[in-house]
Amino acid sequence: MNIGSTKEDLKNEQRIAITPDVIKKYKTLGLNVLLPKEYGFHLGISDQEFINEGAEILENDLKVLAEADVILQMNLISDENFEKLKSDQLLIGVLNAYSNKEKIQKLLKKKINCFSLELLPRITRAQSMDILSSQANLAGYKAVIDSFAFYQKAIPMMMTAAGTIPAAKVLIVGAGVAGLQAIATAKRMGAIVYATDVRLASKEQVESLGGKFLVVEGAENLETAGGYAKETTEEFKKKQENLLKETLKKIDIVICTALIPGKKAPLIIRKEMIEVMQNGSVIYDLAASQGGNSELTKVNEIVDHNGIKIMGESNILNKLPNSASNLYAKNIFNFVNNLYDKENKKFNINLEDEIIEKTQVK
C-alpha cells in the first residue's frame, strides 16, 4: 500500500502533511511513502532527507496521485490536481467540509473516501490525532509574540531611577486551546492578563495560568458535550458587550480566539467598543478567516482605526510552518495508524469506530 502527499499552494499554505521523522513510522506499518520532488524544499528540507528516512521521490504531483492509495494533505487538494484523484483512493486532511461542500460532493461521486480531521470527536482516544489542539496551541503563542512585537511599548513592568513603566494589560477573548496558550505566553512575558469565555468551566483553567477571568453577570455554562462553545443568546451578548466595553478602556492588547466549528466566528468586539480603547492599542484577531471576532477585522490587513491597530491573519501558522508541520504530521500518522488494519494489511473503514465515523465526510 502506498501513502502519498502532493504540494500545497505555497501562497496560502506553507505546512506539509509528511515530515522526515514520521516516514519510519509509516514504514514500520509496511506502507510506502511517495512524495513529489522538492516537497519540503520551502521549509529547508531536501529530497535527500526524505530519501534517507525511506521515502520514494517521484517526478511530480501527478505521479504521486497515480500511484498512491492514500493521499495525505494539509488542506483540500489543489484545483490543479483535483480531477486526478481516482476511485477508491482515500483523501485525508483538513478538508473544511462545511465550506468546501460542492468540491467534496464531486469527490464522493467519484467514490473517493474523504476524511476531514477538523471533525475529530473530542474523546480521549483521539487526543493524539487532534489537529485543532496542536495547531491552535502554536497559533495562540504566535499571536501574542506578533502583537507584542507590533505594540510600541514595553510589556513587563519596569522600575528605573527615572520612573516606572507599567505592565501592559492584555485581554484574551476565548479560553480554548489557543486562548489558554496565549494567556500562558503573555504572563511569561510579564503582562497583566484578563480573559473571557462563554464556558464557565474555563474559569479555573484561566486562573491556574495567572489570568483574571471576566464573568458575565448571570452567565451559565454555554458548552457543548464535545467541549466547544455554544452560540449565545442575545441577552448574554448584550451583557458581555457591556462588560467588555468597560474592560477595554484599560486594555492595551486584545487577542481574539473565539471560534464555533463549521460556523462564522462570533462577533464580540464591536466598532463602538474599539473606539473606547486607548490610542496605540492592538487587536490581533485569530478568527479573521472565519469572519473575525472584531467588527473591523480585515483578512491579511492591518486596519488603523483612530490609532488602534486591528490585525487579521488568514493563516498565522504560515509563520511557524516547521513546528506546525511536525505536529500535524504526527497527528495525521496517528489517524492513519488507527485506520490501517495491520493484520490484513489494508485500510479498514470501520464505521463502528467513532473516530472514523465522525471524520468521514458523507
C-alpha positions in Angstrom: 0.0 0.0 0.0 1.3 3.5 -0.9 0.8 6.7 1.1 1.5 9.9 -0.7 1.2 13.7 -0.4 1.2 16.5 -3.0 2.5 20.0 -2.8 0.2 22.6 -1.2 -0.5 26.0 -2.8 2.5 27.8 -1.2 0.9 31.2 -1.5 -1.7 30.1 1.0 -0.2 27.2 2.9 3.4 26.5 4.0 2.7 23.4 6.1 3.2 19.9 4.9 1.5 16.6 5.9 4.5 14.3 5.9 7.8 15.2 7.6 11.0 13.1 7.6 10.6 12.0 11.2 7.2 10.2 10.6 8.4 8.3 7.5 9.9 5.4 9.5 6.6 5.1 11.4 4.8 4.5 8.1 7.5 2.1 7.0 7.0 0.2 10.3 3.3 -0.3 9.3 4.5 -1.7 5.9 3.4 1.4 4.0 5.5 3.0 1.2 5.8 6.8 1.2 5.6 8.7 -2.1 6.4 12.4 -2.4 7.0 14.8 -5.4 10.3 16.4 -6.0 11.1 19.4 -3.7 8.1 18.6 -1.5 9.7 20.2 1.6 12.2 22.5 -0.1 10.4 25.7 1.1 10.9 24.5 4.7 14.6 23.8 4.2 14.0 20.0 3.9 15.9 18.5 1.0 14.6 15.5 -1.0 17.6 13.6 0.3 16.4 13.9 3.9 13.1 12.2 2.9 15.0 9.5 0.9 17.3 8.9 3.9 14.3 8.0 6.0 12.8 5.7 3.4 10.6 7.8 1.2 10.4 7.5 -2.6 10.7 10.8 -4.5 8.7 10.9 -7.8 8.9 13.4 -10.6 5.8 15.4 -9.7 2.3 15.5 -8.0 0.7 13.6 -10.9 3.0 10.7 -10.5 2.2 10.6 -6.7 -1.6 10.7 -7.4 -1.3 7.9 -10.0 0.4 5.5 -7.6 -0.8 6.4 -4.1 -3.7 4.5 -2.4 -4.0 7.2 0.3 -3.4 11.0 -0.1 -2.4 13.0 2.9 -2.8 16.8 2.7 -2.9 19.8 4.9 -5.8 21.3 3.0 -8.2 20.1 0.3 -6.2 19.1 -2.7 -5.4 21.9 -5.2 -7.7 22.6 -8.1 -4.9 21.6 -10.5 -4.8 18.1 -9.0 -8.4 17.7 -8.1 -9.5 15.8 -11.2 -6.6 13.4 -11.0 -7.9 11.6 -7.9 -9.1 8.1 -8.6 -11.9 5.9 -7.3 -11.3 4.1 -4.0 -8.4 6.4 -3.1 -8.5 7.8 0.5 -8.1 11.6 0.9 -7.2 12.7 4.5 -6.6 16.2 5.7 -8.3 19.4 7.0 -10.8 19.5 4.2 -13.1 22.2 5.7 -16.1 20.0 5.0 -18.6 22.8 5.7 -17.1 25.4 3.3 -16.0 23.0 0.6 -19.3 21.1 0.2 -19.5 21.3 -3.6 -16.0 20.1 -4.2 -16.2 17.3 -1.7 -19.5 16.1 -3.2 -17.7 15.7 -6.6 -15.1 13.6 -4.9 -17.7 11.4 -3.2 -19.4 10.8 -6.6 -16.0 9.5 -7.8 -16.1 7.1 -4.9 -13.2 8.7 -3.1 -13.2 8.3 0.6 -12.8 11.6 2.3 -11.7 12.1 6.0 -11.6 15.6 7.4 -9.6 15.8 10.6 -11.2 19.0 12.0 -14.3 16.8 12.6 -12.5 14.6 15.1 -14.6 13.8 18.2 -13.2 15.2 21.5 -12.6 11.8 23.1 -9.5 10.6 25.0 -8.6 8.1 22.2 -8.5 10.9 19.6 -6.2 13.2 21.5 -3.1 12.2 19.7 -4.8 13.0 16.4 -6.3 16.3 17.5 -5.1 18.7 14.9 -7.2 21.6 16.2 -5.4 21.4 19.6 -1.9 21.0 18.2 -2.3 23.9 15.7 -4.2 26.2 18.0 -1.5 25.9 20.6 1.0 27.3 18.2 -1.4 29.9 16.9 -2.1 31.3 20.5 1.6 31.5 21.1 2.4 33.3 17.8 -0.5 35.7 18.1 1.0 37.0 21.4 4.5 37.2 20.0 3.4 39.1 16.9 1.0 41.5 18.7 3.7 42.3 21.4 6.2 43.0 18.6 3.7 45.4 17.0 2.8 47.1 20.2 5.1 50.1 20.7 5.6 49.9 24.4 7.4 47.6 26.8 5.3 44.6 28.1 6.5 43.9 31.6 6.6 46.4 34.4 10.0 48.1 34.6 11.2 50.1 37.5 14.1 52.5 36.9 15.6 55.5 38.6 13.8 57.6 36.0 10.4 56.2 36.9 8.2 53.1 36.4 6.8 51.7 33.2 3.5 49.9 34.0 2.9 46.3 32.7 0.8 46.0 29.5 -2.7 44.8 30.1 -3.9 42.0 27.7 -7.4 40.6 27.2 -7.8 37.1 25.7 -11.2 36.6 24.1 -11.9 32.9 24.1 -10.2 30.5 26.5 -9.9 27.4 24.3 -6.6 25.8 23.4 -5.3 28.9 21.6 -6.6 31.3 24.3 -5.0 29.3 27.1 -1.7 29.2 25.3 -2.0 33.0 24.7 -2.6 33.6 28.4 0.4 31.5 29.4 2.7 33.2 26.9 1.5 36.7 27.8 2.0 36.0 31.5 5.5 34.6 30.9 6.4 37.9 29.2 5.2 40.0 32.1 1.8 41.2 31.0 -1.3 41.5 33.2 -3.8 39.2 31.6 -7.6 39.1 31.6 -9.7 36.5 29.8 -13.3 35.9 28.9 -15.2 32.9 27.6 -18.8 31.7 27.4 -17.8 28.4 29.1 -17.7 28.9 32.9 -15.7 25.7 33.1 -12.7 27.6 31.6 -12.6 30.0 34.6 -10.4 27.6 36.7 -8.1 27.0 33.7 -7.6 30.7 33.2 -6.9 31.4 36.8 -4.5 28.4 37.1 -2.3 30.2 34.4 -2.4 33.5 36.3 -5.2 35.2 34.3 -8.2 37.1 35.7 -11.4 35.7 34.4 -14.2 38.1 33.5 -17.6 36.7 34.4 -20.7 37.9 32.7 -23.5 38.6 35.2 -26.0 35.7 35.3 -23.8 33.6 33.0 -24.5 29.9 32.5 -22.1 27.3 31.1 -22.5 27.5 27.3 -20.5 24.4 26.4 -21.4 21.6 24.1 -21.0 17.9 25.0 -17.9 17.9 22.8 -16.2 20.7 24.8 -16.8 23.5 22.2 -18.5 26.9 22.9 -22.3 27.2 22.0 -23.8 30.2 20.4 -25.0 32.7 22.9 -28.4 34.3 23.4 -29.0 38.0 22.6 -29.4 38.8 26.3 -26.0 37.2 27.1 -24.4 39.0 24.1 -25.6 42.4 25.5 -24.3 41.7 29.0 -21.0 40.5 27.5 -20.7 43.7 25.4 -21.3 46.0 28.4 -18.6 44.1 30.5 -16.1 44.2 27.6 -16.7 47.8 26.8 -15.8 48.8 30.4 -12.8 46.5 30.4 -11.4 47.6 27.0 -10.9 51.2 28.3 -7.9 49.9 30.3 -6.7 47.2 27.8 -3.6 47.6 25.6 -3.7 44.4 23.6 -6.6 42.1 22.7 -6.1 38.6 21.3 -9.3 37.2 19.8 -9.5 33.4 19.6 -13.3 32.6 19.8 -14.5 30.1 17.1 -17.5 27.9 16.6 -16.6 24.8 14.5 -18.1 25.0 11.0 -19.7 28.4 11.5 -19.0 32.1 11.2 -16.9 33.3 14.1 -19.0 35.1 16.8 -18.8 38.9 16.6 -17.7 40.0 20.0 -15.7 43.3 19.7 -17.9 45.9 18.0 -16.8 49.2 16.5 -18.1 51.3 19.4 -16.2 49.1 21.8 -13.0 49.6 19.9 -13.5 53.3 20.0 -13.2 53.4 23.8 -9.7 51.8 23.6 -6.5 53.8 24.1 -4.6 55.2 21.2 -1.8 52.7 20.3 -3.7 49.6 21.4 -3.5 46.5 19.3 -6.2 43.8 18.4 -5.0 40.5 17.0 -7.9 38.6 15.5 -7.1 34.8 15.1 -10.7 34.3 13.9 -10.2 36.5 10.8 -10.5 33.8 8.2 -14.0 32.9 9.7 -15.3 36.4 9.7 -13.4 37.7 12.8 -14.4 38.4 16.4 -13.8 42.1 15.8 -16.2 44.1 13.6 -13.3 46.0 11.9 -11.1 43.0 11.1 -10.0 42.5 7.5 -8.2 39.4 6.4 -4.4 39.9 5.9 -4.7 43.6 6.5 -3.7 45.9 9.4 -6.6 48.3 9.9 -5.8 51.6 11.7 -8.9 52.9 13.4 -8.2 56.1 15.3 -4.8 54.9 16.2 -5.9 51.4 17.2 -4.4 48.7 15.1 -6.5 45.6 14.2 -4.6 42.7 12.7 -6.2 39.7 10.9 -4.0 36.9 9.5 -5.7 34.3 7.3 -3.2 31.6 8.4 -0.9 32.6 11.2 0.7 29.1 11.2 2.5 30.0 7.9 4.8 32.0 10.2 5.7 28.8 12.1 5.4 26.2 9.3 8.2 23.8 10.5 6.8 23.5 14.0 3.2 23.3 12.8 4.1 20.6 10.2 5.9 18.5 12.7 2.9 18.4 15.0 0.4 18.0 12.1 2.4 15.1 10.6 2.3 13.2 13.9 -1.5 13.9 14.2 -2.2 12.5 10.8 0.1 9.5 11.3 -1.9 8.6 14.4 -5.1 8.8 12.4 -3.7 6.6 9.6 -2.4 4.1 12.2 -6.0 3.8 13.6 -7.5 3.4 10.1 -5.0 0.8 9.0 -5.7 -2.9 9.6 -2.1 -4.2 10.3 -3.1 -7.9 10.4 -4.8 -7.9 6.9 -2.6 -5.1 5.6 -5.4 -2.9 4.3 -7.3 0.2 5.2 -10.5 -0.6 7.1 -13.3 1.9 7.2 -14.9 0.6 10.3 -17.9 2.9 11.0 -18.3 1.4 14.4 -15.2 3.3 15.4 -16.4 6.8 16.5 -13.2 8.4 15.2 -13.6 7.0 11.7 -17.4 7.5 11.6 -17.2 11.2 12.7 -14.4 12.2 10.4 -15.7 10.5 7.2 -17.4 13.1 5.0 -20.6 11.8 3.6 
